């Protein structure tokens, strides 16, 4: 309840009282109606997207992380919201060194002074989930130690519970929320946030990257010291490199900027198209350069993993874009995303065709990857095509990469850098080994179908023999037809009753005056019949029966 009230007050402060009203939280939290729609002074100077960002920043770590994740989803949000969410930063102060010391000693089970030869109490950086300190191990190795905030897990669990409540409420009330599967989206946030809370997962990610680049001397992945790491503590090799956005320092060291741009681009494309495991946030703060134009990757909390099926679909999209076939591009986009049933495929094909024409005459070296990807995601947003999370993260990674590469070398085309990887992907797909593997897989699946077929046919024949086989037919207007038949049947029955009353009353009238107490039965029968007949005539005229 305390957290619900905090959230409500922040929404009110930024002019989102109507959201509380629509969610029913205003009554739940006993907020007066006049307070709900009151606008704070100066709020008009901010756009809706800016106010959303301000709300998320004030709500704290969980919502900041959700906003950062949503900034990777141009298929779900319009460009102005994406632009604002990209500005979200973990603007938090460092927590006290005593809390750092207690957390390390509790997790590693030894006093801090026995674990490390040196430990700098001043953090290198602080974020919403944890902070980083420089240290030296007893063996003399320089390391950085990432320490999780002691109370962060409980805060995130409470916020996620509230998000699930709101998502379920919206799905029950809104077809739009149901179409986008809000509960499923919260579950995806839940998984991502818990991965960030588990430093063991980040350490394993680093080990996978190191293994994938084991034969490449141009890429360095810092080593993880597992004996000094737990779920809440991560100890990693310290590498003194130059950040890729520090152009003056790069030039002072005499490093070739063009070679660095090409190297970092090649490393990312290898991760995506060859390994299927890529760094999800390759911004300049997570990339550094070493002498010899070596690239250092850091911070492996956000990564993307492409299963073979998704990797194949992304490959299909790339091949379709290069071949410049609108039909093939449309099929690749439809295969890749979750498409609403009511999508207008003619309009979708037209927009993709326009997209193809835009890039048809442009040489590959002059194509802006960021513009092309934003165009594709714009089409996805327009037609409510929900892309897989991995693809959205991949798009974000490539857009970030292009920004880094262009700052280092404005003349470099990362599309040209990607071309050899695309060709390699195509050659691998057409290789005898891959074709044989695909054929074996298809034969196995076909064999399973053949194995089950005799039993299914036998079961169907048994149903036929027993007269239990039921065929389901669908008639679009069956309900309307049945309703009309029902009305006709009721009218027929009613007319029979009226006719019976008329005949009965006439028969009694011929017998003479028959009294029921003081009431003449025949005359009363004619009166009731007349009223019923008049009502019957009126109902027929109203329904357009004549």
C-alpha positions, 0 to 999 in steps of 0.5 A, spaced: 500 500 500 505 504 501 508 503 494 502 504 491 501 511 494 508 513 492 506 511 485 500 515 485 503 521 488 508 521 482 503 520 477 499 526 480 505 530 480 506 529 473 499 530 471 497 523 470 491 523 475 486 520 469 490 514 469 489 513 476 482 514 475 481 509 469 485 504 473 480 504 479 486 506 483 483 513 485 477 510 489 482 504 492 487 509 495 481 514 497 484 520 492 479 526 491 476 527 484 478 534 484 485 532 486 486 527 480 485 532 474 489 538 478 495 540 473 501 542 477 504 549 475 509 549 469 507 542 467 505 544 460 512 546 458 513 538 457 511 533 452 507 527 454 513 523 452 518 527 457 513 527 462 513 519 462 520 519 462 520 524 468 515 519 472 519 513 470 526 516 473 522 518 479 519 512 480 526 509 481 530 503 479 525 498 477 521 503 472 528 506 470 530 499 467 523 498 464 523 504 461 530 502 458 528 496 456 522 499 452 527 504 449 529 498 445 522 497 442 520 501 436 515 496 434 511 498 440 512 505 441 512 511 437 519 515 435 518 521 440 517 516 446 523 512 444 527 518 444 525 520 451 526 513 454 533 513 451 535 518 455 533 514 462 539 514 466 540 511 473 541 517 477 542 515 484 547 516 489 552 511 492 551 507 498 555 507 504 562 503 504 559 500 511 554 497 507 558 495 501 563 491 506 557 488 510 554 485 503 561 483 501 563 479 507 556 476 508 556 474 501 564 471 501 564 469 508 570 472 510 573 479 512 574 484 507 581 485 509 583 478 508 579 477 501 583 483 498 590 486 499 587 493 497 580 495 496 578 503 494 572 505 498 570 510 493 566 507 488 568 508 480 561 508 478 554 507 482 547 505 478 540 503 481 542 496 482 549 496 484 556 500 484 563 498 482 569 499 486 577 498 484 581 493 488 587 488 488 587 481 490 592 477 494 596 475 488 596 482 485 591 482 480 587 488 479 580 487 479 573 491 479 568 489 484 561 490 483 556 490 489 549 489 489 545 494 493 542 491 499 535 492 499 534 492 491 531 485 490 525 487 495 524 494 491 524 490 485 519 484 487 514 489 490 514 493 483 513 487 479 507 485 483 504 492 482 506 491 474 503 484 474 496 487 477 496 493 473 497 488 466 492 483 468 487 489 470 488 492 463 488 486 459 481 484 462 478 491 460 482 493 454 482 489 447 489 493 445 492 491 452 490 484 450 493 484 443 500 486 446 499 481 451 501 486 457 502 480 462 507 477 457 511 483 457 511 484 464 513 477 465 519 478 460 521 485 464 521 480 470 526 475 467 530 481 464 530 484 471 532 478 475 537 476 470 540 483 472 540 481 479 544 475 478 551 477 477 552 469 476 549 470 470 553 476 468 559 472 469 557 466 465 555 471 459 562 474 460 565 467 459 561 465 453 564 471 450 571 470 452 570 463 449 567 465 442 573 470 441 578 465 444 581 465 437 581 473 436 587 477 438 583 483 437 578 482 442 579 482 449 573 480 454 575 481 462 576 475 466 571 473 471 574 471 478 569 466 480 572 464 487 570 472 489 564 472 486 556 470 488 549 472 486 550 479 489 558 480 488 562 480 481 569 480 481 572 482 474 579 483 471 581 490 471 582 493 464 585 500 463 583 502 456 580 508 453 573 509 452 571 509 444 568 516 445 574 519 448 577 521 441 582 525 444 585 520 448 585 515 442 589 520 438 594 521 443 595 514 443 596 514 436 590 509 435 587 508 428 580 510 429 578 507 422 581 500 424 577 501 431 570 502 427 571 496 423 574 492 428 568 493 433 563 492 427 566 486 425 565 483 432 558 485 433 556 482 427 560 476 428 556 475 435 549 476 431 550 472 425 555 467 427 555 466 434 547 468 435 549 471 442 551 478 442 552 484 447 545 488 448 548 494 450 554 496 446 554 504 448 561 507 448 561 506 456 561 499 455 567 499 450 574 501 450 580 501 446 587 498 447 594 499 443 594 495 437 587 497 435 584 491 440 577 492 443 575 491 450 567 489 451 565 490 458 558 490 462 555 483 460 548 484 464 544 485 458 545 480 452 541 477 446 541 470 445 538 468 438 535 461 438 536 457 431 529 459 428 530 466 430 537 467 427 534 463 421 529 468 420 533 474 421 538 471 416 532 471 411 530 478 412 537 480 411 537 476 404 531 479 402 533 486 403 539 485 399 535 481 394 530 487 394 524 483 393 518 486 397 514 480 397 520 476 400 521 482 405 514 482 407 514 474 408 520 475 412 517 480 417 511 476 418 515 470 419 519 474 424 513 478 428 507 476 431 502 479 426 494 481 428 489 477 425 486 483 422 492 486 419 491 489 412 496 485 408 495 489 402 496 495 405 502 492 409 505 490 402 504 496 399 508 500 405 514 494 404 514 495 397 515 503 398 520 501 403 524 497 398 523 502 392 526 507 397 533 503 397 533 500 391 537 505 387 542 506 393 549 503 393 549 498 399 555 502 401 551 508 402 545 505 406 544 507 413 543 501 417 539 505 423 535 509 418 533 502 414 532 498 421 528 504 423 523 504 417 522 496 418 520 497 426 516 503 423 512 499 419 511 494 425 509 499 429 504 502 424 501 495 423 501 492 430 506 487 429 510 485 435 517 483 434 521 478 438 524 481 444 531 478 441 530 482 435 528 488 438 534 488 442 538 486 436 536 493 433 537 497 439 544 494 439 545 495 431 543 502 432 548 503 438 553 500 434 552 505 428 553 511 432 559 509 435 562 507 428 560 513 425 563 517 431 570 514 430 570 514 422 564 517 419 566 514 412 565 507 414 559 503 412 557 498 417 552 495 412 559 493 407 562 491 414 556 486 415 556 484 407 561 478 408 558 475 414 551 475 410 554 472 404 557 467 409 551 466 412 548 464 406 553 459 404 553 456 410 545 455 409 546 452 402 552 448 404 551 440 403 552 439 411 546 444 412 542 441 407 543 434 409 542 436 417 535 440 414 533 434 410 534 429 416 530 433 421 524 434 416 525 426 415 525 425 422 518 430 423 515 426 417 517 419 420 513 421 426 507 423 422 507 417 419 508 413 425 502 416 428 498 416 422 495 409 422 493 410 429 489 416 428 486 413 422 484 407 426 481 411 431 477 415 426 474 409 423 472 406 430 468 413 431 465 412 424 463 405 425 460 407 432 456 413 429 460 417 433 464 421 428 462 429 429 463 434 423 463 441 425 460 446 420 460 454 421 455 458 418 456 466 419 449 467 419 446 461 423 445 465 429 440 470 425 437 464 421 435 461 428 433 467 431 428 468 425 426 461 425 424 461 433 420 468 432 416 464 426 415 458 431 413 462 437 408 466 432 405 460 429 404 457 436 401 464 438 396 464 432 394 457 434 392 459 441 388 465 439 384 460 433 383 455 439 380 461 443 376 464 438 373 457 436 372 455 444 368 462 445 364 461 439 362 454 441 360 456 448 356 462 445 352 457 441 350 453 447 347 460 450 350 464 456 355 460 460 356 464 467 363 463 471 360 466 477 357 473 475 362 473 468 359 470 461 365 466 459 364 466 451 364 474 451 370 474 456 373 469 451 372 474 445 374 480 449 381 476 451 382 474 443 381 481 441 386 484 445 391 478 444 390 479 436 391 486 436 397 485 440 399 480 435 398 484 429 402 490 432 408 486 434 408 483 426 407 490 424 413 493 428 418 487 426 416 489 419 413 482 418 409 485 412 
